[in-house]
Amino acid sequence: MSIPNRTIDLRSDTITKPTKAMMEVMWDAPVGDDVFGDDPTVNALQTKAAAMFGMEEALFCPSGTMTNQLAIRVHTQPGSDVICDKHSHIYLYEGGGIMLNSLSSVKLLDGDRGRITASQVGEAISPENDVHATRTRLVSLENTMNKGGGAYYDIDDIGAIRQVCQEKGIPLHLDGARLFNALVETGETPEQYGQLFDSISICLSKGLGCPVGSLLIGPKQMISEAKRFRKVMGGGWRQAGFLAAAGIYALDHHVHRLKEDHQRAKEIGTLFAQRAEVEDILPVDTNIVIVRVNHGISEKDYVAKLAELGIQAVTFGKHLVRFVTHLDFTDDHLEEMRKRLSTMS
Ligand SMILES: *Cc1c(COP(=O)(O)O)cnc(C)c1O
C-alpha cells in the first residue's frame, strides 16, 4: 500500500473505519428492538462481555462517556464525592457530568501519570458522619491513563486500592476505555479485572476499531439500574445489533493486534526523540505518544507544522502534543511518516 499525499491521522484511536470483514458481520447481523430486549446481537455482545470479565451482566451503550456517567450515577447519591486522579477522563472530558448527572463532587488526587495509590485514596475518603464533608461514594480509576500518555497500573496496586475501598464499603469503578491495551502488555486477563472492580467501562470504538460503542459491565442489580438511567438520558436504542455485531467481531479479532499499535507508538517516540525541537517524550507504554516541544515553540504551532506535512496530531496541554496509534495506521504509514518528518526543518 502506498500513501503519497494522504493524511496520516494520529489524532486519536477513535478515527478508524470498520474493516471489510467487520462490515460484513454488521451487514449480516440479526437484529430486533433493543428497548424491548429483543435484539439478539446486542444480547449476544452483552453476554459475551459479561462472561469475559466473569461478571453478571453488561450494557451496550453509544459511548464511554455514557457508560462512565451511568456508573457514577448508579453508585453515588446527590452530595457524594468521587475520588479520582486530577487528569481523569471522567473529570476533564465528560462535560462536568459528575455534577450535572449525579449532583456530586470530586476529590482530585495527584497521581503518577494518572495512577493513584491506596494511601492517597485512604487519605481522601471523607470521615464517617461528618456533616461538613461530602460523602465519598465512589473511587474511579482509569487504565490505561489517557492524559498520562497510556500508562497502565500494576495490578497489585489496584488490589491495594480495592482493599481500602472494601474496608470502607466504597465501590470501585474502572474507566477501561483502553483496558485491553493494558492487558496485552501485562498478560493479565479480563477476569482478574472483573474480580477487582464493582463496575467496568470498556470502549469498542478506540483501539478495537468499532465505529460506535462501549460496554458497562457489573452486577445484575447495578446494570439494571444503569439501564433505567440510560433510557432517561435518551440512550435506549433500537436495532443496535448492527453496531453490536462490530463489537463481537472486535473482541474476537482486534484485541491481540493491539501489540502492533504499541510497537509502532514506540517507533514514533524514537523518531521524535531524535529531533532538535523536542525536549522530551513521556515513556511510551502502550499506543499513546506524548511529545514535549521546546519552550520556544507552542504546541499549536507544532501541530500546524505537522499538519502541513500531512501528519495530524492534537495539542495536549502546554508544549505537549499527542499521537495515538490505531488499526488504520500501518507500517507503511510509519515509513511514510519517517520520510515526511525528515523533510521538516
Ligand atoms: C475515549 C475515552 C472515554 C470515552 O469517550 P467517548 O468518546 O465518550 O466514547 C472514556 N475514558 C477515556 C480514558 C477515554 O480515552
The ligand as a Gaussian input file, in Angstrom:
#p B3LYP/6-31G(d) Opt

LIG

0 1
 C      -12.381000       7.949000      24.916000
 C      -12.413000       7.776000      26.374000
 C      -13.617000       7.635000      27.055000
 C      -14.970000       7.656000      26.390000
 O      -15.107000       8.556000      25.385000
 P      -16.343000       8.568000      24.375000
 O      -15.828000       9.423000      23.303000
 O      -17.470000       9.156000      25.132000
 O      -16.616000       7.162000      23.959000
 C      -13.569000       7.436000      28.416000
 N      -12.401000       7.383000      29.059000
 C      -11.216000       7.504000      28.446000
 C       -9.959000       7.396000      29.219000
 C      -11.182000       7.720000      27.076000
 O      -10.000000       7.837000      26.460000

